[in-house]
Amino acid sequence: MQKFINDAIEFLPILLQGVKLTVLVTIGSLVLSTLLGLVWALMRVSGIKILDVSARVVVNFIRGIPIIVQLFYIYFVMPDFGVTLSALQASIIGLGIAYSAYQAENFRAGIEAIEPGQIEAAQSIGMGWWMVMRRVVLPQAVRIVLPPYGNVMIMMLKDSSQASTITVAELALQGKLIASSTFKNTSVFTLVAILYLCMSLPLMYLVSRLERRAAQGRK
C-alpha cells in the first residue's frame, strides 16, 4: 500500500495534466455534438422530405463508421485536402461529429414525445413552425431528453480516451507513457481508473437526479 501511495505522489501531477485535456476534449465535443445533434433532429421533424432524408442519411453514415476511423480521417487524411488541424482540434471535431448522431436520435425522440395537440393549438393561434419549436416543443422536450443526455456525457468522457490514438496526451495516453517508461503498470493504470471514476461519479449522480426529476414531472 505504501508503495502505491509513493507511486501516486510521483505520477499524479503528470496524470492530472492528462485529466485537463480529457475534460477539454469532453466539453468541446459535447458542445459540438449537442449543436449538430439538434440540427439533425430539427431537420428530421421539419416535415420537409428533403431535409428529413438528408438528416437520416447523415446520421446513419456517421453511426456506421467507428469513432477511431473518423478521428484518423480528420487528422491524417484531411491535410491531403488542405485542411490541417491540431490533434486536439481533430479529436474534438471527430468525437463531436460522431456523437452528434446519437444526440440527434435523443433530441428527435424528445421532440416527438410532445403531444401533437399542443403543436396544433399553437399553430391555430398563428405561431410559425420555428416559434412553435422554440416556445412550445423544445422547453418540454428538454426535460425528456436530459436523462439520456447525461448518459451521453458519461460515454463521451470515457470515449475521450480514443483521442490518444491521434497523439492527444489525455489521461489514457499519459498513463500508457508512464507505464511504458517505469513498468509500474499496476500502480499507473489503477490511478488512471480511479481518476476516470472520480470524473464519472459526479456525472452518474447528475444523471440519477435528472432521471428522478423527469419521473416526477411525468406524474
The 8 nearest C-alpha neighbors of each residue, nearest first, counted from 0:
[[1, 3, 2, 4, 5, 6, 186, 7],
 [2, 0, 4, 3, 5, 6, 7, 8],
 [1, 3, 5, 0, 4, 6, 7, 186],
 [4, 2, 6, 0, 1, 5, 186, 7],
 [5, 3, 7, 1, 6, 2, 8, 0],
 [6, 4, 2, 8, 7, 3, 1, 9],
 [5, 7, 3, 9, 4, 8, 10, 2],
 [8, 6, 4, 10, 9, 5, 11, 3],
 [9, 7, 5, 6, 11, 10, 4, 12],
 [8, 10, 6, 7, 11, 5, 12, 13],
 [9, 11, 7, 13, 12, 8, 6, 14],
 [10, 12, 14, 13, 7, 8, 15, 9],
 [13, 11, 15, 14, 10, 16, 9, 8],
 [14, 12, 16, 11, 15, 10, 17, 173],
 [13, 15, 11, 17, 16, 12, 170, 173],
 [14, 16, 18, 17, 12, 13, 11, 19],
 [17, 15, 14, 19, 13, 18, 12, 20],
 [16, 18, 169, 170, 14, 15, 20, 19],
 [17, 19, 15, 21, 170, 16, 20, 22],
 [20, 18, 22, 16, 17, 21, 23, 15],
 [19, 21, 23, 169, 17, 22, 18, 24],
 [22, 20, 18, 169, 24, 19, 23, 25],
 [21, 23, 25, 19, 20, 24, 26, 18],
 [24, 22, 20, 26, 25, 21, 27, 19],
 [23, 25, 21, 27, 91, 22, 26, 28],
 [26, 24, 22, 28, 23, 156, 27, 29],
 [27, 25, 29, 23, 28, 24, 22, 30],
 [28, 26, 24, 30, 29, 25, 91, 23],
 [27, 29, 95, 91, 31, 25, 30, 26],
 [30, 28, 26, 32, 27, 31, 25, 33],
 [29, 31, 33, 27, 28, 32, 26, 34],
 [32, 30, 95, 28, 34, 33, 29, 35],
 [31, 33, 99, 95, 29, 35, 98, 34],
 [34, 32, 36, 30, 31, 35, 29, 37],
 [33, 35, 37, 31, 36, 32, 30, 38],
 [36, 34, 38, 32, 37, 99, 33, 31],
 [37, 35, 103, 99, 102, 33, 39, 38],
 [36, 38, 40, 34, 35, 39, 103, 33],
 [37, 39, 35, 41, 36, 40, 42, 34],
 [38, 40, 42, 36, 54, 37, 41, 103],
 [41, 39, 103, 107, 37, 43, 42, 38],
 [42, 40, 44, 38, 43, 39, 45, 37],
 [41, 43, 45, 39, 50, 40, 51, 44],
 [44, 42, 51, 40, 41, 45, 54, 39],
 [45, 43, 41, 46, 42, 40, 51, 107],
 [46, 44, 42, 47, 43, 41, 51, 50],
 [45, 47, 44, 48, 51, 43, 42, 50],
 [48, 46, 45, 50, 49, 51, 42, 44],
 [47, 49, 51, 50, 52, 46, 45, 53],
 [48, 50, 52, 51, 47, 53, 54, 42],
 [51, 49, 53, 42, 48, 47, 52, 54],
 [50, 52, 43, 48, 54, 42, 49, 53],
 [51, 53, 55, 49, 54, 50, 48, 56],
 [54, 52, 50, 56, 55, 51, 49, 57],
 [53, 55, 57, 39, 51, 56, 52, 58],
 [54, 56, 52, 58, 53, 57, 59, 51],
 [57, 55, 53, 59, 54, 58, 60, 52],
 [56, 58, 60, 54, 55, 59, 61, 53],
 [57, 59, 100, 61, 55, 60, 56, 54],
 [60, 58, 62, 56, 61, 57, 63, 55],
 [59, 61, 57, 63, 58, 62, 56, 64],
 [60, 62, 58, 63, 59, 64, 97, 57],
 [61, 63, 59, 60, 64, 58, 100, 97],
 [62, 64, 60, 61, 59, 65, 58, 66],
 [63, 65, 62, 61, 66, 68, 60, 69],
 [66, 64, 68, 67, 69, 63, 62, 61],
 [67, 65, 69, 68, 97, 70, 64, 94],
 [66, 68, 70, 69, 65, 71, 161, 164],
 [69, 67, 71, 70, 65, 66, 72, 64],
 [68, 70, 72, 66, 67, 71, 93, 73],
 [69, 71, 67, 93, 73, 68, 72, 74],
 [72, 70, 68, 74, 69, 75, 73, 67],
 [71, 73, 76, 69, 70, 75, 74, 68],
 [72, 74, 77, 70, 71, 76, 75, 89],
 [73, 75, 71, 72, 89, 70, 76, 77],
 [76, 74, 71, 72, 73, 77, 78, 79],
 [77, 75, 72, 78, 79, 73, 74, 71],
 [76, 78, 73, 80, 79, 82, 75, 74],
 [79, 77, 82, 83, 81, 80, 76, 75],
 [80, 78, 77, 81, 76, 82, 75, 83],
 [81, 79, 78, 77, 82, 76, 83, 75],
 [80, 82, 78, 79, 83, 77, 76, 84],
 [83, 81, 78, 77, 80, 84, 79, 73],
 [82, 84, 78, 81, 77, 85, 74, 79],
 [85, 83, 89, 88, 86, 74, 82, 78],
 [84, 86, 88, 87, 89, 83, 74, 90],
 [85, 87, 89, 88, 167, 165, 90, 84],
 [86, 88, 90, 85, 89, 167, 91, 24],
 [89, 87, 85, 91, 90, 86, 84, 92],
 [88, 90, 86, 92, 87, 91, 74, 93],
 [89, 91, 93, 87, 162, 88, 92, 94],
 [92, 90, 28, 88, 24, 94, 89, 93],
 [91, 93, 95, 89, 90, 94, 96, 88],
 [94, 92, 90, 70, 96, 95, 91, 89],
 [93, 95, 97, 91, 96, 28, 92, 90],
 [96, 94, 28, 32, 92, 31, 98, 93],
 [95, 97, 99, 93, 94, 98, 32, 92],
 [98, 96, 94, 95, 99, 61, 93, 66],
 [97, 99, 100, 101, 95, 32, 96, 94],
 [98, 100, 32, 36, 102, 96, 101, 35],
 [101, 99, 58, 103, 98, 102, 36, 97],
 [102, 100, 98, 104, 103, 99, 105, 36],
 [101, 103, 36, 99, 105, 100, 104, 106],
 [104, 102, 36, 40, 100, 106, 101, 105],
 [103, 105, 107, 101, 102, 106, 108, 100],
 [106, 104, 102, 108, 103, 107, 144, 109],
 [107, 105, 109, 103, 108, 104, 40, 102],
 [106, 108, 40, 104, 110, 109, 105, 103],
 [109, 107, 111, 105, 106, 110, 104, 112],
 [110, 108, 140, 106, 112, 107, 144, 111],
 [109, 111, 107, 140, 112, 108, 113, 106],
 [110, 112, 108, 113, 109, 107, 114, 44],
 [113, 111, 109, 110, 108, 114, 140, 143],
 [114, 112, 111, 110, 115, 136, 140, 109],
 [113, 115, 116, 117, 112, 118, 111, 136],
 [116, 114, 118, 117, 113, 119, 111, 112],
 [117, 115, 119, 114, 118, 120, 113, 121],
 [118, 116, 120, 115, 119, 114, 121, 135],
 [119, 117, 121, 115, 116, 120, 122, 131],
 [118, 120, 116, 122, 121, 117, 123, 115],
 [119, 121, 123, 117, 118, 122, 116, 124],
 [122, 120, 118, 123, 119, 124, 126, 117],
 [121, 123, 126, 119, 125, 124, 120, 118],
 [122, 124, 120, 121, 125, 119, 126, 118],
 [125, 123, 122, 121, 126, 120, 119, 127],
 [124, 126, 122, 123, 127, 121, 120, 131],
 [127, 125, 122, 121, 130, 124, 131, 128],
 [126, 128, 130, 129, 131, 125, 122, 121],
 [129, 127, 131, 130, 132, 126, 122, 45],
 [128, 130, 132, 131, 127, 133, 126, 134],
 [131, 129, 133, 127, 132, 128, 134, 126],
 [132, 130, 128, 135, 129, 134, 133, 126],
 [131, 133, 136, 129, 130, 137, 135, 134],
 [132, 134, 130, 131, 137, 135, 129, 136],
 [135, 133, 131, 132, 130, 136, 138, 137],
 [136, 134, 131, 132, 133, 137, 138, 139],
 [135, 137, 132, 139, 138, 140, 131, 110],
 [136, 138, 140, 139, 132, 133, 141, 135],
 [139, 137, 141, 140, 136, 135, 134, 133],
 [140, 138, 137, 141, 136, 142, 135, 143],
 [139, 141, 109, 137, 143, 110, 142, 138],
 [140, 142, 144, 143, 139, 138, 145, 137],
 [143, 141, 140, 145, 144, 139, 213, 138],
 [144, 142, 140, 141, 109, 145, 213, 139],
 [143, 145, 141, 109, 142, 146, 147, 148],
 [144, 146, 148, 142, 147, 143, 141, 149],
 [145, 147, 149, 210, 148, 209, 206, 144],
 [148, 146, 150, 149, 145, 144, 151, 105],
 [149, 147, 145, 151, 146, 150, 144, 152],
 [148, 150, 152, 206, 146, 147, 151, 145],
 [149, 151, 147, 153, 152, 148, 154, 146],
 [150, 152, 148, 154, 149, 153, 155, 147],
 [153, 151, 149, 155, 150, 154, 156, 148],
 [154, 152, 156, 150, 151, 155, 199, 202],
 [155, 153, 151, 157, 156, 152, 158, 150],
 [154, 156, 158, 152, 157, 153, 159, 151],
 [157, 155, 153, 159, 154, 25, 158, 152],
 [156, 158, 154, 159, 155, 160, 153, 195],
 [159, 157, 155, 160, 156, 161, 154, 162],
 [158, 160, 161, 156, 157, 162, 155, 25],
 [159, 161, 158, 162, 171, 163, 157, 169],
 [162, 160, 163, 159, 164, 158, 67, 165],
 [161, 163, 160, 164, 90, 167, 159, 165],
 [162, 164, 167, 166, 161, 165, 172, 160],
 [165, 163, 162, 166, 161, 167, 67, 160],
 [164, 166, 163, 162, 167, 86, 71, 74],
 [167, 165, 163, 164, 168, 86, 162, 172],
 [166, 168, 163, 162, 169, 86, 165, 87],
 [169, 167, 172, 173, 17, 166, 163, 170],
 [170, 168, 17, 20, 21, 172, 167, 171],
 [169, 171, 17, 173, 18, 172, 14, 174],
 [172, 170, 174, 173, 160, 169, 175, 163],
 [171, 173, 175, 174, 168, 163, 170, 169],
 [174, 172, 176, 170, 175, 171, 168, 17],
 [175, 173, 171, 177, 172, 176, 187, 178],
 [174, 176, 172, 178, 173, 177, 179, 171],
 [177, 175, 173, 179, 174, 178, 172, 180],
 [176, 178, 174, 180, 179, 175, 181, 173],
 [179, 177, 182, 184, 175, 181, 183, 180],
 [178, 180, 176, 182, 177, 181, 175, 184],
 [179, 181, 177, 178, 182, 176, 183, 175],
 [180, 182, 178, 183, 179, 177, 184, 176],
 [183, 181, 178, 179, 184, 180, 177, 185],
 [184, 182, 181, 178, 185, 186, 187, 179],
 [183, 185, 178, 187, 182, 186, 188, 179],
 [186, 184, 187, 183, 188, 189, 178, 190],
 [187, 185, 189, 184, 183, 188, 3, 190],
 [186, 188, 190, 184, 189, 185, 174, 178],
 [189, 187, 191, 190, 185, 186, 184, 192],
 [190, 188, 192, 186, 191, 187, 185, 193],
 [189, 191, 193, 187, 188, 192, 194, 186],
 [192, 190, 188, 194, 189, 193, 195, 187],
 [191, 193, 189, 195, 190, 194, 188, 196],
 [194, 192, 196, 190, 191, 195, 197, 189],
 [193, 195, 197, 191, 196, 192, 190, 198],
 [196, 194, 198, 192, 197, 193, 199, 191],
 [195, 197, 199, 193, 194, 198, 200, 192],
 [198, 196, 194, 195, 199, 200, 193, 201],
 [197, 199, 195, 196, 200, 194, 201, 202],
 [198, 200, 196, 202, 197, 201, 195, 203],
 [199, 201, 203, 202, 197, 198, 196, 204],
 [202, 200, 204, 203, 199, 205, 198, 197],
 [201, 203, 205, 199, 204, 200, 206, 153],
 [204, 202, 200, 206, 205, 201, 199, 207],
 [203, 205, 201, 207, 202, 206, 200, 208],
 [204, 206, 202, 208, 203, 207, 201, 209],
 [205, 207, 209, 203, 149, 208, 204, 146],
 [206, 208, 204, 210, 205, 209, 203, 211],
 [209, 207, 205, 211, 206, 210, 212, 204],
 [210, 208, 212, 206, 211, 207, 146, 213],
 [209, 211, 213, 207, 146, 212, 208, 206],
 [212, 210, 214, 208, 209, 213, 215, 207],
 [211, 213, 209, 215, 214, 210, 208, 216],
 [212, 214, 216, 210, 215, 211, 209, 142],
 [215, 213, 211, 217, 212, 216, 210, 218],
 [216, 214, 212, 218, 217, 213, 211, 210],
 [215, 217, 213, 214, 218, 212, 142, 211],
 [216, 218, 214, 215, 213, 212, 143, 142],
 [217, 215, 216, 214, 213, 212, 211, 210]]
